[in-house]
């Protein structure tokens, strides 16, 4: 899975309600045989980047 595919998956996960996100991350990790801890760290970094981008665009 390359970064662009992962980014699309993370965008879809961000659209889900908060309570569904851990489940979706777990499914993504299983589907791609990636450790869940790595997926969580990547998702946290991705989410932080999106928040920074949104703040910059607003300000």
Backbone as CSV, one residue per row, in Angstrom:
resi,resn,N_x,N_y,N_z,CA_x,CA_y,CA_z,C_x,C_y,C_z
1,UNK,0.849,-1.169,0.000,0.000,0.000,0.000,0.897,1.236,0.000
2,UNK,0.691,2.121,-0.956,1.501,3.324,-1.007,0.833,4.452,-0.214
3,UNK,1.526,5.567,-0.125,1.049,6.657,0.715,-0.275,7.229,0.220
4,UNK,-0.451,7.339,-1.087,-1.696,7.905,-1.612,-2.897,7.027,-1.283
5,UNK,-2.727,5.723,-1.367,-3.813,4.814,-1.004,-4.120,4.918,0.486
6,UNK,-3.072,4.984,1.275,-3.244,5.109,2.722,-3.942,6.421,3.064
7,UNK,-3.572,7.483,2.381,-4.190,8.788,2.597,-5.693,8.736,2.276
8,UNK,-6.070,8.063,1.200,-7.485,7.923,0.848,-8.236,7.142,1.921
9,UNK,-7.612,6.065,2.400,-8.237,5.270,3.463,-8.418,6.105,4.734
10,UNK,-7.407,6.892,5.082,-7.490,7.731,6.276,-8.564,8.803,6.117
11,UNK,-8.701,9.369,4.909,-9.766,10.347,4.674,-11.136,9.714,4.911
12,UNK,-11.309,8.477,4.445,-12.579,7.779,4.662,-12.816,7.519,6.146
13,UNK,-11.747,7.182,6.856,-11.864,6.925,8.293,-12.229,8.209,9.039
14,UNK,-11.685,9.346,8.604,-12.003,10.618,9.261,-13.477,10.987,9.107
15,UNK,-14.119,10.503,8.063,-15.533,10.794,7.853,-16.432,9.978,8.779
16,UNK,-15.885,8.940,9.366,-16.667,8.066,10.251,-16.821,8.722,11.629
17,UNK,-17.861,8.333,12.363,-17.997,8.813,13.750,-16.792,8.364,14.586
18,UNK,-16.508,9.107,15.634,-15.338,8.818,16.469,-15.306,7.384,16.975
19,UNK,-16.451,6.848,17.361,-16.460,5.502,17.942,-16.153,4.420,16.906
20,UNK,-16.302,4.733,15.616,-16.031,3.744,14.571,-14.582,3.771,14.079
21,UNK,-13.859,4.830,14.380,-12.497,4.976,13.855,-11.543,3.882,14.324
22,UNK,-11.519,3.518,15.608,-10.614,2.428,16.020,-10.921,1.104,15.315
23,UNK,-12.195,0.845,15.083,-12.588,-0.380,14.384,-12.078,-0.336,12.951
24,UNK,-12.260,0.800,12.294,-11.812,0.947,10.907,-10.291,0.843,10.806
25,UNK,-9.581,1.418,11.766,-8.120,1.318,11.757,-7.675,-0.130,11.937
26,UNK,-8.354,-0.848,12.808,-8.033,-2.252,13.037,-8.274,-3.078,11.771
27,UNK,-9.387,-2.828,11.100,-9.691,-3.543,9.855,-8.669,-3.225,8.772
28,UNK,-8.262,-1.961,8.687,-7.259,-1.555,7.706,-5.928,-2.255,7.973
29,UNK,-5.555,-2.350,9.238,-4.303,-3.022,9.601,-4.355,-4.507,9.233
30,UNK,-5.477,-5.164,9.549,-5.611,-6.586,9.221,-5.590,-6.813,7.716
31,UNK,-6.321,-5.969,6.989,-6.433,-6.125,5.542,-5.075,-6.008,4.849
32,UNK,-4.221,-5.114,5.366,-2.932,-4.862,4.723,-1.753,-5.487,5.447
33,UNK,-2.057,-6.278,6.489,-1.016,-6.967,7.258,0.048,-5.994,7.773
34,UNK,-0.451,-4.905,8.351,0.402,-3.876,8.947,0.114,-3.885,10.444
35,UNK,1.127,-3.775,11.293,0.865,-3.738,12.735,-0.079,-2.586,13.104
36,UNK,-1.016,-2.878,13.979,-1.998,-1.877,14.393,-1.321,-0.646,14.987
37,UNK,-0.253,-0.846,15.740,0.438,0.301,16.340,0.993,1.231,15.256
38,UNK,1.474,0.672,14.165,1.998,1.495,13.061,0.878,2.271,12.381
39,UNK,-0.260,1.611,12.197,-1.413,2.287,11.580,-1.881,3.432,12.463
40,UNK,-1.931,3.193,13.777,-2.387,4.242,14.700,-1.457,5.453,14.677
41,UNK,-0.160,5.214,14.693,0.807,6.318,14.657,0.674,7.078,13.343
42,UNK,0.560,6.356,12.254,0.410,6.996,10.942,-0.872,7.814,10.876
43,UNK,-1.955,7.256,11.403,-3.229,7.976,11.397,-3.151,9.223,12.270
44,UNK,-2.534,9.130,13.434,-2.373,10.299,14.306,-1.576,11.395,13.608
45,UNK,-0.505,11.015,12.935,0.299,11.993,12.208,-0.497,12.613,11.061
46,UNK,-1.241,11.787,10.345,-2.073,12.259,9.243,-3.124,13.245,9.744
47,UNK,-3.795,12.896,10.842,-4.838,13.741,11.407,-4.246,15.077,11.879
48,UNK,-3.102,15.036,12.525,-2.443,16.265,12.973,-2.095,17.159,11.787
49,UNK,-1.625,16.542,10.710,-1.290,17.310,9.511,-2.540,17.970,8.934
50,UNK,-3.641,17.246,8.877,-4.907,17.806,8.367,-5.370,18.977,9.228
51,UNK,-5.257,18.823,10.542,-5.659,19.909,11.438,-4.812,21.155,11.208
52,UNK,-3.487,20.961,11.056,-2.602,22.102,10.789,-2.958,22.770,9.468
53,UNK,-3.219,21.981,8.444,-3.583,22.530,7.137,-4.880,23.333,7.231
54,UNK,-5.854,22.802,7.950,-7.130,23.503,8.098,-6.967,24.815,8.848
55,UNK,-6.138,24.827,9.878,-5.892,26.051,10.637,-5.194,27.088,9.774
56,UNK,-4.242,26.664,8.966,-3.526,27.593,8.089,-4.445,28.166,7.036
57,UNK,-5.344,27.352,6.508,-6.269,27.822,5.473,-7.286,28.805,6.031
58,UNK,-7.655,28.633,7.291,-8.619,29.537,7.921,-7.970,30.852,8.330
59,UNK,-6.709,30.779,8.724,-6.025,31.950,9.265,-5.380,32.720,8.236
